[in-house]
Amino acid sequence: MPRLGAEAAERRERAAHGPDHSEALARGLAILSAFGPERRQMTLAEAARAVDLPRATTRRALHTLSNLGLVECDGRLFRLTPRVLRLASGYLGSNGISTLLQPRCERISNATMAACSAAMLDGEDIVFVAYGQPARLLPFNGMIGTRLPAHCTALGRVLLAALPDAALDGFLASLRPNPITPRTETDPARIRAAILGARESGHALVEEEMELGFRSLAVPLRRYDGKVVAALNIGAPLALHPDGGMAERLLPLLAAEAAELGTQLI
């Protein structure tokens, strides 16, 4: 990016976020966020392209992150270090929702022999904040901190259903859905209909849109004042419920757990 172009971009950024916005901090966090399953390690050039920043700016940010012990480099490739987990552990330790939901997800998982998870909405994604899995292995390897698209997951649809109409309209207007499986819904009108259906019924059931052979059922988690703060989900292979009766069998359990949790969420 030419220097003048970079300066103009900085001016626009300051104007949008105000004079107290720290662009250097924002850049560093953007670089940390660029690492993931598809970018486990990156060269300087790859990192610069990933965050759309000049190489010199990216080099300074990576150098700072390296000094802080959050990034390491073998001379060419940069990768995250375990110290990054301090950021996540700080959130999990200070967030009462995760502390409350983790043992509940484990209990529901053991009772149903299916995966049980809780998630919150973050932009266009959901983020797992609690996860329980039965002892036997399941084909879907969920874990706390995992991000999934909101529009094609049961958790995401009940969370999106809780948005005000204007916020939901904005979400759908900017959404550019990609098919994850052959059954992933990508038509905006049908995605909207599915979300509104979840709003009306109070739950969402999604089949094979995120992973083939897998079905998920989710309900919203409301705190004491009725505000939806998270969602609770049971996910299982189709073989566990071959006649499609997952909602009939498990919705009463999920609804009861959500109602009880609502008295404890602050």
Secondary structure as GFF3:
##gff-version 3
##sequence-region A 1 266
A	DSSP	alpha_helix	3	17	.	.	.	ID=ss1
A	DSSP	alpha_helix	23	34	.	.	.	ID=ss2
A	DSSP	alpha_helix	44	51	.	.	.	ID=ss3
A	DSSP	alpha_helix	55	67	.	.	.	ID=ss4
A	DSSP	beta_strand	71	73	.	.	.	ID=ss5
A	DSSP	beta_strand	78	80	.	.	.	ID=ss6
A	DSSP	three_ten_helix	82	84	.	.	.	ID=ss7
A	DSSP	alpha_helix	85	94	.	.	.	ID=ss8
A	DSSP	alpha_helix	96	112	.	.	.	ID=ss9
A	DSSP	beta_strand	115	122	.	.	.	ID=ss10
A	DSSP	beta_strand	125	132	.	.	.	ID=ss11
A	DSSP	beta_strand	147	149	.	.	.	ID=ss12
A	DSSP	alpha_helix	154	161	.	.	.	ID=ss13
A	DSSP	alpha_helix	165	174	.	.	.	ID=ss14
A	DSSP	alpha_helix	188	201	.	.	.	ID=ss15
A	DSSP	beta_strand	204	207	.	.	.	ID=ss16
A	DSSP	beta_strand	214	222	.	.	.	ID=ss17
A	DSSP	beta_strand	228	237	.	.	.	ID=ss18
A	DSSP	three_ten_helix	238	240	.	.	.	ID=ss19
A	DSSP	alpha_helix	246	262	.	.	.	ID=ss20
###
